[in-house]
Amino acid sequence: MSSSVQLAVTAATSEFCSQAEALAQQLQLPYLGETPEKHIDCTPFVLKRGERLQLCATGRKAPGPVEVDFVTGAAAHRRKFGGGKGQQIAKAVGIRSGFYPQVLDATAGLGRDAFVLASLGCEVRMLERNPVVYALLEDGVRRLREVAQSDPELAPIAARVQLEPAVDSAAAWLAEQGSESIPVVYLDPMFPSRDKSAKVKKEMVAFHQVVGSDEDADSLLAPAFAACYYRTVVKRPRLAPDLNGEKPSLRFEGKSGRFDVYTRHGVPG
């Protein structure tokens, strides 16, 4: 863990103490036992180990927790009502009837886009280098698989999601892959937020503080494009500069964001 991240680990209840201690050792973070986050003033954030792993801001007026939830809430709503193959992300990746390319999400974050693509029919491999985010993602995948055992709708989606072992550098991992060995590479590097308005939920502001921005994002494009067979897709804020200053083959623009597509081979018609 970076020493600049002020973070500790807590347990939601006594039954999770051993798991929380093990996580603290794994991430080389202080362990504060069962202390409620509203009573903590020695660190701005904690990872709370309970039925689900949560990233919590501390103090009395802290916003809600951040967690990876593929089963309920926003993920479930988008899976059922999100627009299916008409979504821009589906068009950008190249999904069409009978064609659902395997996708490597090289900057998986909280896994939201990866889960959308898996819901639409793609096999998705997720790569994540931040150890705190990786722990949240791993916990979310674990709970997805548990629920999927008795949920016939979620079972095939869970089977299409794979979390790769933790990496130190997505760019280095991509560079080690064979040329044109991955059908589609998807990149959504963390962009420095300049939006101070209420559009960004308070809990996500806290998440961005812990994770920071991907200052080396430009270095991802070349190894991603070398490794992809069909295309590399880059998700960007609508007014952000092109990744690495390279103009894409095509763009899909929305109100607040866009998908830049760097095409190598055309997808089957």
C-alpha positions, 0 to 999 in steps of 0.5 A: 500500500502507498504510505500516502493513503491514510487507511485502516481496517476494522471489523463490523462485528466480532465474528469478522475480526479474524478476517479483518486482521488478515486483511490488514496484514495483507494490505499492511494497514493498521487494524482498529478492531470493532471501532465504529467509523463515526468514532474514528479520528486518527484516519480519514478512511477504513476498510470495514470487513463484514458480510460485505467489504466496505470502504468507509469515510470516518467521522460523524458526518461521513458519507455512505460506504463504497462497496462492489455490489453486482446483485442489487441496487444500481447494477441490478437496475441497469441489468434489467432496464439499462437498454441492452445492446443499444447502450453506447458501451455495447456499440463501442465494444462491437457487440451485435447479434451473434457476436459477443467478443471477449473483453479485457477490462484493464482498469476494472475499478469497481467493476461496473462496466465489466458487469454490464458487458458480462450481462450483455453476453461477453466474457470479461476478464478484469484487471486491477492494480490498486490493492484496496480496489482489488479487495473490494472487487474480489469481495463483490465477485465472491458474493456474486458467485454465492448468489448465482448458485441459486439464481438462474438469471445471475448464474450465466453472468457470473460464469462470464466474469473473471478477476485476474490475479492482482497486478502492479501495472496494467501497462506492464501486464498488457505488454507481456501479452501476445500480439493481437491475443485479446479480442477487445481491450477496455480502458477506463483510467481514473481521470482527475475530477474537476467537477466540484458540483453535487453530480459526483456522489459524496461517497465517490468523492471519498473513493477518488481520494483514496484511489487517486487518478491514473497519472500514467494513463497515457502509457496504457494505450500502446500496449493495449492496442498491441495486445488487442485483435479487434479494438481497444475502447477507451472511456473518457469524460466528454471534454477530456483530451484523447488518451496519449493524444491519439485520435481514435478511429471512431467515437460514441458520445454521450452527455457527460462521457464518450467511448473512443474506439481504436480499431485494428480489425473489423468486427464480424458483420 
